[in-house]
Amino acid sequence: MLTAVFERARSQRRLAFIPYLMAGDPDLATTSQLIGALSAQGADLIELGVPYSDPLADGPTIAAAAQRALGNRVGLSDVLALAKQCSGNSAPIVLFTYYNPVYQFGVQRFAAALADAGVAGAIVPDLALEESAELRAALAEQGREMPLLVAPSTPPERARRIAEAAGGFVYVVSRLGVTGAGKTPDFAPLRAQITALRERTSKPLAVGFGVSRTEDVRSVADADGVIVGSALIDRYAGLSGTQAVERVVDLAAALIAATRR
């Protein structure tokens, strides 16, 4: 399911564009509007964040968005309901969550709920490869996929095993540290990492963390996709409804244009 997203983008000689949104920030109605607008704009896949109070991978922008959503009492069930409501859009949805909400919800129940909501898969950044077999199997039984993350510090042999187990695509973290638009990654080592990963896997490689500008997108043109989160959230923070959508669509259009090779 996810692989097809990248195959289509590759056939059109461009990177897949994958925006990240925090569900429930500023409210679920606005998130729904943003999903629809980004899908219409040409997003290939949408990462939908599940609000969580103790994130390991999220920088200040996404952590603040999660706190705003938690303030609206948005939980995993609400996110699944939102995803189901938006499943008619052309861009499929993959959830970005941490393992504790999945564990509390129940692994098998979570996988079944994703299938019921039409969600293509889940990214769980705090679940190590060695601990992910149960969730990967449960998702696979439901026809869902679980991309796994490779960091700049991941040893080559471990990166090979992660890529082998990853479902849909390999999430290539551009830099050490957390998400956020403030620190521009050093793209030279990232490009070397992409080249090395190409020798270990044929699965699509999507780059995230710190990709926020059109120059950043062009700098990783040898990847298969780019994931942009904090820069979009920064655009609409403090806004809602039509105003939020207008601010996000404007930036998304520029980023999508930069994905063309």
N, C-alpha and C positions, 0 to 999 in steps of 0.2 A: 504493500500500500504506500509506504513512505518512499520507497525506491523510485516509484513511478513519478513522484514529484520532481526528483532530480533528473530523471531521464527526459522528461518534457522540457525542463529548463535547458539541459544540455543540447537537445535537438534544436532549440531556439538560440543557441550560442550565447548563453548568459548564465550567470549564477542564479541559483534559487534564492529568492528573498524571503526571509523568515522573521517577521516581526514578533516581538514578545510583548504581551500585555498582562498586567496584574488584574485578575478577575475581581470586580467589585470596587475598583479604584477609578473614578471617584464614587461610582455606584454601578450596580449590575446593568442598569438600562444603558448607561453610557458605554460600558464595555461591549454590550451587544451592538450598539451603533458603530463602535470602532472596529469590531470584527467584520461587520458587513462592509464598512467603507474600505478597509484595507484589502479585503477579499476582492471587492470591485476594482480597486486600484491595481491589482495584479500580484498581490502576495501569493506565494506558492504554498505556504504552510504557516499556520499561526501557533505560536507557543503561548499557552494560556497558563499563567502562574496561579498556583493555589496559595492564598495568603497563609503565612506561617510566621510565628513570633520569634523563632530562633534559627534564622537561615545561616548556613555556613558559606554559601557561594555568592550571596547577594551583597552588593555594595550599598551605599547610603540611599541612592535614588530608589532602587527596587525595595529595599528594606522599609523605607518610608511609605512607599505605595502599599506594601503589605500591611503596615500598621493602620493606614487609612481604611483599607478594606476590612481588616479585623474590627476596626471601630464601627463598621457597618454590620458587624456580626455575620460576615460572609464565611462560610465553611465549605468543606469539600463537597457536600451534597448540593449546595447552592451552585458551585462551580460546574458540577456535572449537569445540573438542570440547565444552566446557561449554555453549556456546550451542546446539549441536545437541542435546545431552542435554535442555536446557530448552525446546526449541522447541514442545513440546506444551502449554505454559502458554498462557493466553488472551492475555497481554500480549506483543506482538512485541518483539524485541530489536534495538537499533541499537548498533553498536560505537562507542566514543569512543577514538580512537587518535591517534598522531602519525605523520608520514609516513615516518620512517626505518624503522620495523618493516614498513610496507607495501612500501616500496621494496626492502628486503632480502628480503621474502617473494616479491615479484614482483607487479606491478599486476594482470595478467590472472589470475594464480593466486589472488590475494587476492579478486578479485571472484567467481571461480568457487567459492572456498571459502565465501564468505558465502552464496552461493546454496545450496550443499550443506548448510550448517548451518542454513538457514532464517532467517538474519539479514536484517532488512529493509533495512539500509543502514549507512553509516559516516559519522561526523563526524571530520574531520581538521583541527583548529584551526590548525595551523601551515602549512597549504597555502593559499597565496594564490589568489584567483580566477583570476589569469592563469596559474597553474601547475597548475590542477586539471582541465583539459579531459580529459587522458588517463584519469585515475581516474574522473571522472564518466561518461565514455563506456563504460569497461569495466564499471562498475557497472550502467549503463543496459542494456547488452547482456544482463546477467544478471537484469534486472528488479528491481535494487536501487536505492536512492536515496541522495543525499548532501546533507543539509542543510548550509547555509553560514552563517557567523557575520557579524553586523553589530554593530559596537561603537558606543559613544556618540560616538566621534571619527570615524566613517566619514562622509565627505562625502555629501550627498544623491544625487548622480548615481551615485556608486560603490555606494551602498546599493541603488539601483534595479537596477543591473547584477548585483549579488550576489543580490538577491531573484529576478531573472529566471532566473539559473542554478541557484539552489538547488533541491534535490529534496526533496519532502515537506513541508518547513517551513523557515522562516527562524529561526535561532537568534539571538535578540536578547540580547546581553550587557548586563547591567543597569548596569554601571559599568566604569570603567577599572581595570585591575589584574587580579589572579588570582582564582580561585574561593575561597570560604571564607565561613563564617558569622559571622565576627567584625565585619565592617564592614557596617552596614545601608545599602543603596543609598538615594540621594535619588530617590524615585520620581516626583517631579514632572517632571523632565526626561525620565525614562524614558517616562512616559505621553505626553509630547509627541512623543517619538521614535516610539512606537507609532502615534500618530495620523498622523504624517508617512509612515510606512511603509505604512499603509493606503491612502494615495493613490498608492502606487507599485506595490503588489502585492496580489493577492487570495489569496496563499498564507498558510497559517496562520503565526502568530507565536508562538514559545515563548520565554519569558524564563528565563534562567539566570544564574548567578554571584551569590551573596549572598542568594538566596531561601532562608530557613531557618525562618521562623516563620509561624504562621497569619495574622498581621497583614500579613506580606509578600505572601502569596498573595492576600489580599483587595485589597491595594494595586495589583495588576496585573490586576484583573478584566477590563480591557478587552483583554488579550491573549487568545490561544487556548489557551495551555498554560504550565505552570510546570515548571521542572527543579530538583530539589533533590538535592544530593549530600553536601556536607560535613556538614550537620546530621545526616543519617542515619548517616554513617560515624562521627561523633563519638559517636553513641548506642551503637554496638556495639564501638567500639575496645577491645581487650583481652578481648573475649568471643568465644565461638564457639558453634556449634550452636544448641540451643533457646534458650539465654540471649540470644544475639545476635538471634535472630528475634523474641523477645518484645519486646525494647527497640525494634526498628525498626518493628514492626507498630503499636505503641502511638503513635509519632509520626506514622507514615504515615496512620493513621486520622484524626487531628486535621487533618492537612494536606489530606487528601481532602475532609473535611467543609467546609473553607474554600474549596474550588474551586467550590462551588455559587453561582450568581449569584442 
